[in-house]
Amino acid sequence: MTTDDISGMGPLVARLSRGGQRLRHADRTRPWVLDTAVVVLIFLMFCLPDLIHGGADDGDGPRRFRLAFTRLPLAGMLALQVGLVLPLLWRRRKPAAAFAAITTVFVLQWSLGAALRADVALFVALYSLALHGRLRQLPWACAAMAGAMVLVAVRVSSAVSVGDALFFLLSTATAALALGLMVRIRRAQLAGLRERAARLEVERDQRSRLATATERTRVAREMHDIVGHNLSVIITLADAGAYATDIAPARGKEALELIGDTGRQALGELRRVLGVLRETADGPPDAPELSPQPGIADIEALCAKVRAAGLEVVYRTSGDVDPLDSGVQLTVYRIVQEALTNTLKHADSGTRVHLAILVEDSRLTIRVLDTGPATSSEPPNEEGHGLVGMRERAALYGGTVSAGLAGGGGWSVEAVLDLTPGSGGDR
């Protein structure tokens, strides 16, 4: 076969494929049409010649072969043909019943010694049973088929040896059975592939929705940390500035400058967080301006802002914090930011805050303790979004967060993170 022949088969295969798809669609909408067409086709190809020529015993074959069969009257022949062919109308809806009916007529016909071309209906019924019926019915059907074939071989033994007849008949029956099973397996495979494709599509949509929900939660947590902390600092500075305007105008001006710096920093962080949500259609020129995520190195600047708002912050670290990955550092920064924000909200001016970050082997501990009065602290049974957010962040690294009244008054927050490889944000 030449290359031109192969290339020329492409349109033909495509047309045949489209034709097969249209045929399957028509069969699904009107299944009775195909069943009727099969019956009509078998009648025209196998029944009509017997009716015209008077049966399979006439013809040009050897005389001994023609004498082996009984000549039936036209009415009897037509009745047997109807019994063989008509049950094929429900070969797909009730394949076992159709096979049983055709087998009964087939055995009756050969018991009379008659041979009809319509006997091909028995092989069609076996094929349909293998394709559409229950598999546990096949052994009984095969046994009935073998018995019927033995009957035929015995009846034609005067013309053909029993062994040759059985070989031919059983081979034909085996081919019909194998073809039905092959088509059944192929359809089952295609149905399995379609089901798997549908399941994968559902799983893809679920993963997409889960990723969207996770991203929304992350953005909401970032927004809470940024807005909550910076607004708390701005409000505290504004109150202090208003109080100092009449007494010390220079301190009031300094407070206003700090408010401006804090607002600009908050605006920049908001733009960075919200920029990743913006859909860009024009490529890199419209991409949001990005800046590094805050880390442990930025905690000192955070403490400076809190000190400017009126709190005294004592900050220390223990252990090597620089090698920590960016995810851990961001988590530490946000937990410290939220803890300081809560202290700024509830503690009085002049409160001292002790902040410690300790790294020991695979364990990182954050301790925030303020010396404010216990009555000004947030009651432990009224947890806000801040404490929930801290616990969610710590849970990403297999950690825990505990908060409550300190022994000597004030409020304490302690977070413990697991730094073991594999316990990070990929959970």
C-alpha positions as CSV (number, residue, x, y, z in Angstrom):
1,M,0.0,0.0,0.0
2,T,1.5,3.3,-1.0
3,T,1.6,6.6,1.0
4,D,-1.1,8.1,-1.3
5,D,-3.4,5.1,-0.5
6,I,-2.9,5.6,3.2
7,S,-3.5,9.3,3.1
8,G,-6.6,8.8,0.9
9,M,-8.1,6.6,3.6
10,G,-8.3,9.5,6.1
11,P,-11.5,11.1,4.7
12,L,-13.1,7.7,4.3
13,V,-12.4,6.7,7.9
14,A,-13.7,10.0,9.1
15,R,-16.9,9.6,7.1
16,L,-17.4,6.0,8.4
17,S,-16.8,7.3,11.9
18,R,-19.4,10.0,11.5
19,G,-21.8,7.5,10.0
20,G,-21.3,5.2,12.9
21,Q,-21.9,8.0,15.4
22,R,-25.2,9.0,13.7
23,L,-26.2,5.3,13.6
24,R,-25.6,4.9,17.3
25,H,-27.5,8.1,18.1
26,A,-30.4,7.0,16.0
27,D,-30.3,3.6,17.7
28,R,-30.4,5.2,21.2
29,T,-33.4,7.4,20.3
30,R,-35.4,4.7,18.3
31,P,-34.0,1.2,19.2
32,W,-37.0,-0.6,17.6
33,V,-35.8,0.6,14.2
34,L,-32.6,-1.4,14.2
35,D,-34.3,-4.5,15.7
36,T,-36.9,-4.4,13.0
37,A,-34.3,-3.8,10.3
38,V,-32.4,-7.0,11.5
39,V,-35.5,-9.1,11.2
40,V,-36.4,-7.7,7.8
41,L,-32.8,-8.3,6.5
42,I,-32.7,-11.9,7.7
43,F,-36.2,-12.5,6.2
44,L,-35.1,-11.1,2.8
45,M,-31.7,-12.9,2.8
46,F,-32.6,-16.3,4.3
47,C,-36.3,-16.8,4.5
48,L,-37.5,-15.5,1.1
49,P,-35.2,-17.8,-0.9
50,D,-36.7,-20.9,0.9
51,L,-40.2,-19.7,0.3
52,I,-39.5,-19.1,-3.4
53,H,-37.6,-22.3,-4.1
54,G,-39.5,-24.6,-1.7
55,G,-36.9,-25.2,1.0
56,A,-33.3,-26.1,1.5
57,D,-33.8,-29.6,0.2
58,D,-34.1,-28.3,-3.4
59,G,-31.1,-27.1,-5.3
60,D,-28.1,-28.3,-7.2
61,G,-26.3,-30.1,-4.3
62,P,-25.6,-33.8,-4.2
63,R,-28.7,-36.0,-4.3
64,R,-27.9,-37.8,-1.1
65,F,-27.6,-34.4,0.7
66,R,-31.1,-33.3,-0.6
67,L,-32.7,-36.6,0.3
68,A,-31.5,-36.2,3.9
69,F,-34.0,-33.4,4.6
70,T,-37.8,-33.4,4.8
71,R,-39.8,-31.2,2.4
72,L,-42.2,-29.0,4.3
73,P,-45.4,-27.5,3.1
74,L,-45.4,-23.7,2.5
75,A,-47.5,-23.0,5.6
76,G,-45.3,-25.1,7.8
77,M,-42.2,-23.6,6.5
78,L,-43.5,-20.1,7.0
79,A,-44.6,-20.9,10.6
80,L,-41.1,-22.2,11.4
81,Q,-39.5,-19.2,9.8
82,V,-41.7,-16.8,11.9
83,G,-40.8,-18.8,15.0
84,L,-37.1,-18.5,14.2
85,V,-36.9,-14.8,13.1
86,L,-39.7,-13.0,15.0
87,P,-38.1,-13.4,18.5
88,L,-35.2,-11.4,17.3
89,L,-37.3,-8.3,17.8
90,W,-36.6,-8.5,21.5
91,R,-33.1,-9.9,21.3
92,R,-31.7,-6.8,23.1
93,R,-34.4,-6.2,25.7
94,K,-34.9,-9.9,26.6
95,P,-32.0,-11.8,25.1
96,A,-32.4,-15.0,27.2
97,A,-36.1,-15.3,26.3
98,A,-35.4,-14.7,22.6
99,F,-32.6,-17.3,22.6
100,A,-34.9,-19.8,24.4
101,A,-37.7,-19.3,21.9
102,I,-35.5,-19.6,18.8
103,T,-33.7,-22.7,20.2
104,T,-37.1,-24.4,20.8
105,V,-38.2,-23.7,17.3
106,F,-34.8,-24.8,16.0
107,V,-35.0,-28.1,17.8
108,L,-38.6,-28.7,16.7
109,Q,-37.6,-28.0,13.0
110,W,-34.6,-30.4,13.1
111,S,-36.7,-33.0,14.9
112,L,-38.9,-32.9,11.8
113,G,-35.8,-33.3,9.6
114,A,-36.3,-29.9,7.9
115,A,-33.4,-27.6,7.0
116,L,-34.0,-23.8,6.7
117,R,-31.7,-21.0,5.9
118,A,-33.4,-19.0,8.7
119,D,-31.5,-21.2,11.2
120,V,-28.9,-18.4,11.1
121,A,-31.2,-16.7,13.6
122,L,-30.0,-19.0,16.3
123,F,-26.4,-17.8,15.9
124,V,-27.7,-14.2,16.0
125,A,-29.6,-14.9,19.2
126,L,-26.5,-16.4,20.8
127,Y,-24.5,-13.4,19.8
128,S,-27.1,-11.1,21.3
129,L,-27.2,-13.1,24.5
130,A,-23.5,-12.8,24.9
131,L,-23.7,-9.1,24.2
132,H,-26.8,-8.0,26.1
133,G,-27.6,-10.9,28.5
134,R,-26.4,-11.9,31.9
135,L,-23.1,-13.7,32.0
136,R,-24.4,-16.4,34.3
137,Q,-26.9,-17.4,31.6
138,L,-24.2,-18.2,29.1
139,P,-23.3,-21.7,30.4
140,W,-26.9,-22.9,30.0
141,A,-27.1,-21.3,26.6
142,C,-23.9,-22.9,25.5
143,A,-25.1,-26.3,26.7
144,A,-28.4,-25.9,24.8
145,M,-26.5,-24.7,21.7
146,A,-24.2,-27.8,21.8
147,G,-27.2,-30.1,22.2
148,A,-28.9,-28.5,19.2
149,M,-25.7,-28.8,17.1
150,V,-25.4,-32.4,18.0
151,L,-29.0,-32.9,16.8
152,V,-28.2,-31.3,13.5
153,A,-25.0,-33.3,13.1
154,V,-26.9,-36.5,13.6
155,R,-29.6,-35.5,11.2
156,V,-27.1,-34.8,8.4
157,S,-24.9,-37.8,9.2
158,S,-26.1,-39.5,6.0
159,A,-24.6,-36.7,3.9
160,V,-21.7,-35.4,6.1
161,S,-19.8,-37.2,8.8
162,V,-20.8,-36.3,12.4
163,G,-17.3,-35.1,13.3
164,D,-17.1,-32.7,10.3
165,A,-20.6,-31.4,10.9
166,L,-20.0,-30.8,14.6
167,F,-16.7,-29.1,13.9
168,F,-18.3,-26.6,11.4
169,L,-21.4,-26.0,13.6
170,L,-19.6,-25.6,16.9
171,S,-17.0,-23.4,15.2
172,T,-19.7,-21.1,13.9
173,A,-21.4,-21.0,17.4
174,T,-18.1,-20.3,19.0
175,A,-17.4,-17.4,16.6
176,A,-20.9,-15.9,17.4
177,L,-20.3,-16.2,21.1
178,A,-16.8,-14.8,20.9
179,L,-17.9,-11.9,18.8
180,G,-20.6,-11.0,21.3
181,L,-18.3,-11.2,24.2
182,M,-15.6,-9.1,22.4
183,V,-18.1,-6.3,21.6
184,R,-19.4,-6.5,25.2
185,I,-15.9,-6.1,26.7
186,R,-15.2,-3.3,24.3
187,R,-18.3,-1.4,25.3
188,A,-17.6,-2.0,28.9
189,Q,-14.1,-0.6,28.4
190,L,-15.4,2.5,26.6
191,A,-18.1,3.0,29.4
192,G,-15.3,2.7,32.0
193,L,-13.2,5.3,30.2
194,R,-16.2,7.7,29.9
195,E,-17.0,7.2,33.6
196,R,-13.3,7.8,34.5
197,A,-13.2,10.9,32.3
198,A,-16.4,12.2,34.0
199,R,-15.0,11.4,37.4
200,L,-11.7,13.2,36.6
201,E,-13.6,16.2,35.4
202,V,-15.6,16.3,38.7
203,E,-12.4,15.9,40.7
204,R,-10.7,18.7,38.7
205,D,-13.6,21.0,39.4
206,Q,-13.5,20.0,43.1
207,R,-9.8,20.7,43.3
208,S,-10.4,24.0,41.6
209,R,-13.1,25.0,44.0
210,L,-10.9,23.8,46.9
211,A,-8.0,25.8,45.7
212,T,-10.2,28.9,45.3
213,A,-11.6,28.5,48.8
214,T,-8.0,28.1,50.2
215,E,-6.8,31.1,48.4
216,R,-9.8,33.2,49.6
217,T,-9.0,32.0,53.1
218,R,-5.4,33.0,52.8
219,V,-6.2,36.4,51.3
220,A,-8.8,37.0,54.0
221,R,-6.2,36.1,56.7
222,E,-3.7,38.4,55.1
223,M,-6.2,41.3,54.9
224,H,-7.2,40.8,58.5
225,D,-3.5,40.9,59.6
226,I,-2.7,44.0,57.5
227,V,-5.8,46.0,58.1
228,G,-6.3,45.1,61.7
229,H,-2.7,45.8,62.8
230,N,-2.2,49.0,60.8
231,L,-5.6,50.5,61.7
232,S,-4.9,49.8,65.4
233,V,-1.6,51.6,65.1
234,I,-3.2,54.5,63.2
235,I,-6.0,54.9,65.7
236,T,-3.6,54.8,68.7
237,L,-1.3,57.4,67.0
238,A,-4.3,59.6,66.2
239,D,-5.5,59.6,69.8
240,A,-2.0,60.3,71.0
241,G,-1.5,63.1,68.4
242,A,-4.8,64.7,69.3
243,Y,-3.9,64.7,73.0
244,A,-0.4,66.0,72.3
245,T,-1.4,68.8,69.9
246,D,-2.1,71.3,72.7
247,I,0.6,70.2,75.1
248,A,3.5,69.3,72.7
249,P,2.8,70.3,69.1
250,A,6.0,68.6,67.9
251,R,4.9,65.3,69.3
252,G,1.5,65.8,67.5
253,K,3.3,66.5,64.2
254,E,5.4,63.3,64.8
255,A,2.3,61.3,65.4
256,L,0.7,62.6,62.1
257,E,3.9,61.7,60.2
258,L,3.8,58.2,61.7
259,I,0.2,57.9,60.7
260,G,1.1,58.8,57.1
261,D,3.9,56.3,57.0
262,T,1.8,53.5,58.5
263,G,-1.1,54.3,56.1
264,R,1.2,54.2,53.1
265,Q,2.8,50.9,54.2
266,A,-0.7,49.4,54.8
267,L,-1.8,50.6,51.3
268,G,1.3,49.1,49.7
269,E,0.7,45.7,51.4
270,L,-3.0,45.8,50.4
271,R,-2.1,46.5,46.8
272,R,0.4,43.6,46.9
273,V,-2.2,41.2,48.3
274,L,-5.1,42.3,46.1
275,G,-2.9,42.5,43.0
276,V,-2.6,38.7,42.8
277,L,-6.4,38.5,42.5
278,R,-6.6,40.8,39.5
279,E,-7.0,39.1,36.2
280,T,-4.6,40.4,33.6
281,A,-5.5,40.1,30.0
282,D,-2.6,42.2,28.5
283,G,0.3,40.3,29.9
284,P,3.3,41.4,32.0
285,P,2.8,45.2,31.7
286,D,-0.4,45.0,33.8
287,A,1.1,42.6,36.4
288,P,0.9,43.9,40.0
289,E,3.9,45.3,41.6
290,L,5.3,42.7,44.0
291,S,7.4,43.1,47.1
292,P,9.0,40.4,49.3
293,Q,6.8,38.9,52.0
294,P,7.6,40.2,55.5
295,G,9.8,37.9,57.6
296,I,11.5,37.7,61.0
297,A,13.9,40.5,60.0
298,D,11.0,42.9,59.7
299,I,9.7,42.2,63.2
300,E,12.1,44.9,64.6
301,A,10.4,47.6,62.4
302,L,7.0,46.2,63.5
303,C,8.1,46.7,67.1
304,A,9.3,50.2,66.4
305,K,5.8,51.2,65.1
306,V,4.2,49.7,68.2
307,R,6.6,51.6,70.4
308,A,5.7,54.8,68.6
309,A,2.1,54.0,69.4
310,G,2.9,54.1,73.1
311,L,3.8,50.6,74.1
312,E,7.2,49.5,75.4
313,V,8.3,46.4,73.5
314,V,11.2,44.2,74.6
315,Y,12.2,41.9,71.7
316,R,14.7,39.1,71.7
317,T,15.5,36.0,69.6
318,S,17.3,32.8,70.5
319,G,18.7,30.4,68.0
320,D,19.5,30.7,64.3
321,V,16.4,32.3,62.6
322,D,18.0,33.3,59.3
323,P,17.9,29.9,57.6
324,L,14.2,29.5,58.1
325,D,12.2,29.3,54.9
326,S,10.0,32.2,53.8
327,G,6.8,30.4,54.7
328,V,7.8,29.9,58.3
329,Q,9.1,33.5,58.6
330,L,5.8,34.9,57.2
331,T,3.9,32.8,59.7
332,V,6.0,34.0,62.6
333,Y,5.7,37.6,61.5
334,R,1.9,37.4,61.2
335,I,1.5,35.7,64.5
336,V,3.6,38.4,66.2
337,Q,1.8,41.1,64.3
338,E,-1.6,39.8,65.5
339,A,-0.4,39.4,69.1
340,L,0.9,42.9,69.2
341,T,-2.2,44.3,67.6
342,N,-4.4,42.6,70.3
343,T,-2.1,44.1,73.0
344,L,-2.4,47.5,71.3
345,K,-6.2,47.2,71.3
346,H,-6.7,46.1,74.9
347,A,-3.7,47.3,76.9
348,D,-3.2,50.7,78.4
349,S,-0.6,53.2,77.3
350,G,2.8,52.4,78.9
351,T,2.3,48.7,79.0
352,R,5.4,46.6,78.6
353,V,5.4,43.8,76.1
354,H,8.0,41.0,76.2
355,L,8.4,39.3,72.8
356,A,10.6,36.3,72.4
357,I,11.3,34.0,69.4
358,L,13.1,30.8,70.3
359,V,14.5,28.2,67.8
360,E,15.5,24.9,69.3
361,D,16.3,22.0,66.9
362,S,13.0,21.4,65.0
363,R,10.9,23.5,67.2
364,L,10.1,27.3,67.1
365,T,8.4,29.0,70.0
366,I,6.9,32.5,70.0
367,R,6.0,34.1,73.3
368,V,4.3,37.4,73.7
369,L,3.6,38.6,77.3
370,D,2.2,42.0,78.2
371,T,2.1,43.5,81.7
372,G,-1.3,45.3,81.2
373,P,-4.1,44.8,83.7
374,A,-5.9,41.6,83.4
375,T,-9.3,43.4,83.2
376,S,-8.2,45.0,79.9
377,S,-7.3,41.7,78.2
378,E,-9.6,39.9,75.9
379,P,-11.6,37.2,77.8
380,P,-10.5,33.7,76.8
381,N,-14.0,32.6,75.9
382,E,-14.5,35.4,73.4
383,E,-12.1,34.5,70.7
384,G,-12.0,36.8,67.7
385,H,-10.8,36.2,64.2
386,G,-7.3,37.2,65.2
387,L,-6.7,34.2,67.5
388,V,-8.4,31.9,65.0
389,G,-6.1,33.2,62.3
390,M,-3.1,32.6,64.4
391,R,-4.1,29.0,65.0
392,E,-4.8,28.4,61.4
393,R,-1.3,29.7,60.5
394,A,0.4,27.6,63.2
395,A,-1.6,24.5,62.0
396,L,0.0,24.8,58.6
397,Y,3.3,23.8,60.3
398,G,1.9,21.3,62.8
399,G,1.9,23.9,65.5
400,T,-0.4,25.1,68.3
401,V,-1.4,28.5,69.7
402,S,-2.4,29.1,73.3
403,A,-3.6,32.4,74.8
404,G,-4.9,33.4,78.2
405,L,-4.3,35.4,81.3
406,A,-0.8,35.6,82.5
407,G,0.1,34.6,86.0
408,G,1.1,38.1,87.2
409,G,-1.6,39.9,85.2
410,G,-1.8,40.9,81.6
411,W,-2.2,38.6,78.6
412,S,0.1,36.0,77.2
413,V,0.2,34.3,73.8
414,E,2.4,31.3,73.0
415,A,2.8,29.6,69.6
416,V,4.8,26.5,68.8
417,L,5.7,25.5,65.2
418,D,7.1,22.3,64.0
419,L,10.2,22.8,61.8
420,T,10.5,19.2,60.8
421,P,10.9,18.9,56.9
422,G,7.6,17.9,55.4
423,S,5.5,19.6,58.0
424,G,5.3,22.9,56.2
425,G,2.6,24.6,54.2
426,D,2.4,21.8,51.6
427,R,0.0,20.0,53.9
